[in-house]
């Protein structure tokens, strides 16, 4: 597993001591004509002082040389929102630049996903779920750097009118998911099996392409019975507001049924680790620092999101999301980014029970 190391201070190798005039003046002025020597020294001193002031002024007015930064791209797994607050904070508070990195953060496009973009070289790092382990099992050289969420926010959303309350109620019901990405439902699949329900008795249907980013509408208009969601977008405050507006929905949380996976996880590739190990450590170090700052300063971070990244959500909704995330990240109890081998093994065993991973697959090389 990649570990954080402290950076060693580096010397520039340049002396800041002013030159000795006597080593610059010709020999005939160092032993004779004392007044002339003094005059020349004064003139030389003034010249050096003028040059120093000029150079300092130029340095202050010249922006930092962007060539000194290593430029990298972080691909998010969804649109800009507080879910990725720590990365925004690391950019805006200068934590990445302190590590010599210039980071571009990209939100998800309608087509594609973070894993695909990182593997294609469009991004150096990505944010995924614990199911990046499934990609690893399929032979894709993905490496987990750090789980940011100690508990996954993945859940199922249903309408109150549906009468669905527990996984046993899923029998005969429609569960919609992004096309070709049923693997994005590991927690939902896990809780169904944990309750003794066969997956064959549930109707899994991909969204029509035009509804993938309108899945809430797809549910509330009766086109499906169950949709996977991120629970932080449906806090108790948000659910109450929706109910008052005439839309009564509820969350079914896999953790209530014994499925407790890691959530958002920072990842990269084996090639990045092998070719740019120091950069990967620096990126992880600055990212964790950003997350610490964001969780300690949620209101300031929300302002950053609204000003520089997205106004898709209101300030109230972003702050609500921040409050909901705290119990999932658990910063008071667990160090942000902490990864436990035993928990990953439990997740892997669950995937094996689901038939998503070969029985002989191991975590070697993934952490």
C-alpha positions, -999 to 999 in steps of 0.1 A, spaced: 0 0 0 13 34 -8 24 53 23 28 90 29 64 103 34 76 137 44 93 159 18 129 167 25 139 204 23 160 212 -7 188 237 -10 188 259 -41 226 260 -40 227 297 -46 245 321 -23 227 353 -12 259 370 1 268 402 -18 301 401 -37 332 416 -20 342 448 -40 379 442 -33 377 410 -53 361 429 -83 383 461 -84 416 460 -103 448 456 -82 459 492 -86 429 504 -67 432 481 -37 466 494 -24 468 531 -36 447 562 -41 426 555 -10 399 582 -17 395 568 -52 391 534 -37 364 546 -14 346 564 -42 346 533 -64 334 511 -36 305 535 -30 297 536 -66 298 499 -69 276 494 -38 250 518 -52 251 499 -85 246 465 -68 218 480 -47 200 493 -77 204 459 -95 190 441 -64 160 464 -61 153 460 -99 155 422 -97 133 420 -66 107 442 -81 107 421 -113 104 389 -92 74 402 -72 55 413 -104 62 381 -123 37 353 -117 50 318 -106 66 299 -135 39 273 -144 66 251 -160 78 241 -125 45 223 -118 37 187 -127 3 189 -145 -21 161 -136 -58 154 -141 -83 141 -116 -115 125 -130 -145 126 -107 -172 99 -108 -201 124 -108 -209 161 -113 -194 188 -91 -208 189 -56 -197 187 -20 -190 150 -25 -156 160 -39 -150 190 -16 -115 180 -4 -101 180 -39 -115 215 -45 -100 227 -12 -66 212 -22 -66 232 -54 -79 265 -40 -58 265 -8 -27 257 -27 -20 223 -12 -13 207 -46 10 235 -57 29 231 -24 37 196 -36 47 209 -71 14 198 -88 -10 217 -110 -43 198 -108 -72 199 -132 -105 185 -118 -129 172 -143 -165 162 -136 -181 132 -152 -192 134 -188 -225 119 -200 -205 92 -217 -177 73 -200 -166 69 -164 -135 76 -143 -119 42 -146 -122 43 -184 -107 78 -186 -78 70 -163 -70 38 -182 -72 57 -215 -47 83 -202 -72 111 -202 -67 114 -164 -39 104 -140 -62 98 -110 -98 90 -105 -125 87 -79 -145 54 -79 -164 32 -55 -152 -1 -39 -162 -18 -71 -130 -7 -87 -120 -40 -71 -141 -57 -97 -122 -40 -125 -90 -52 -109 -104 -87 -109 -112 -84 -146 -75 -78 -153 -74 -40 -153 -43 -27 -135 -61 -4 -110 -45 5 -76 -64 19 -47 -47 49 -31 -71 58 -3 -108 54 5 -121 89 13 -155 76 26 -152 50 53 -188 40 46 -205 40 12 -233 64 5 -247 41 -21 -284 32 -14 -317 25 -30 -345 51 -34 -382 42 -36 -414 60 -35 -434 58 -2 -464 47 -22 -446 16 -36 -448 -1 -2 -412 -12 -5 -393 -11 28 -368 -40 29 -349 -60 2 -375 -88 4 -399 -64 -11 -377 -61 -42 -391 -94 -55 -408 -88 -88 -399 -51 -88 -379 -31 -114 -345 -19 -104 -330 6 -129 -293 12 -133 -269 29 -158 -266 10 -190 -238 -17 -190 -229 -7 -154 -248 -31 -132 -215 -35 -113 -222 0 -100 -248 -16 -77 -226 -38 -55 -241 -26 -22 -277 -29 -35 -270 -64 -49 -253 -73 -17 -282 -64 6 -306 -83 -17 -286 -115 -13 -280 -108 24 -318 -110 29 -320 -144 11 -335 -130 -21 -324 -145 -54 -313 -119 -80 -333 -138 -106 -365 -128 -88 -357 -91 -93 -361 -72 -126 -329 -53 -134 -334 -29 -162 -310 -3 -176 -321 33 -179 -329 46 -214 -299 68 -224 -318 100 -221 -328 93 -185 -295 84 -170 -290 119 -155 -328 122 -148 -332 90 -128 -351 107 -100 -377 118 -125 -377 83 -140 -386 69 -105 -412 95 -95 -431 92 -129 -436 55 -123 -412 42 -150 -393 21 -124 -397 10 -88 -362 13 -74 -332 34 -83 -296 34 -69 -287 68 -54 -261 85 -33 -277 89 1 -259 122 8 -281 138 -19 -312 127 0 -305 138 36 -334 137 61 -338 175 55 -340 170 17 -365 141 21 -387 162 43 -386 191 18 -395 168 -10 -424 154 10 -437 189 17 -435 196 -20 -457 165 -28 -430 139 -36 -427 113 -8 -396 91 -13 -375 71 11 -340 56 14 -332 19 19 -296 18 32 -275 -14 27 -257 -8 60 -290 -16 78 -287 -51 62 -250 -58 70 -234 -44 38 -208 -19 48 -184 -12 20 -159 17 15 -174 46 -5 -156 71 -27 -120 58 -32 -91 76 -49 -74 54 -74 -47 53 -101 -30 27 -123 0 5 -117 18 24 -144 14 57 -125 27 41 -93 57 25 -111 66 55 -132 57 84 -109 57 70 -74 67 103 -58 40 122 -77 14 97 -66 25 102 -29 25 140 -33 -10 139 -49 -23 117 -21 -7 138 6 -22 171 -7 -56 155 -13 -58 143 23 -48 177 35 -76 192 13 -102 168 28 -91 177 63 -96 214 54 -129 209 37 -144 190 66 -132 216 91 -144 245 69 -176 233 51 -191 268 46 -160 282 31 -157 251 8 -193 255 -3 -186 291 -13 -156 278 -33 -178 253 -51 -205 278 -60 -179 304 -71 -156 283 -92 -171 249 -99 -209 246 -101 -242 263 -92 -262 232 -100 -270 228 -62 -281 256 -39 -259 266 -9 -284 250 15 -283 217 -4 -245 217 -5 -243 223 33 -269 196 38 -248 172 18 -217 182 38 -235 174 71 -247 140 57 -211 131 46 -196 136 80 -209 103 94 -197 85 62 -162 100 63 -159 97 101 -131 123 104 -134 124 142 -128 86 146 -108 75 116 -80 92 97 -92 104 63 -79 80 37 -73 51 62 -75 17 45 -80 -15 63 -69 -48 47 -95 -68 66 -124 -46 54 -112 -49 18 -110 -87 22 -146 -86 35 -157 -66 5 -139 -91 -18 -156 -120 -1 -190 -104 -7 -182 -100 -43 -172 -136 -45 -205 -146 -30 -223 -125 -56 -204 -143 -83 -188 -111 -95 -152 -122 -88 -133 -155 -94 -129 -175 -62 -91 -175 -65 -87 -138 -69 -67 -120 -42 -60 -84 -32 -23 -86 -41 -12 -55 -60 -45 -37 -54 -35 -18 -22 
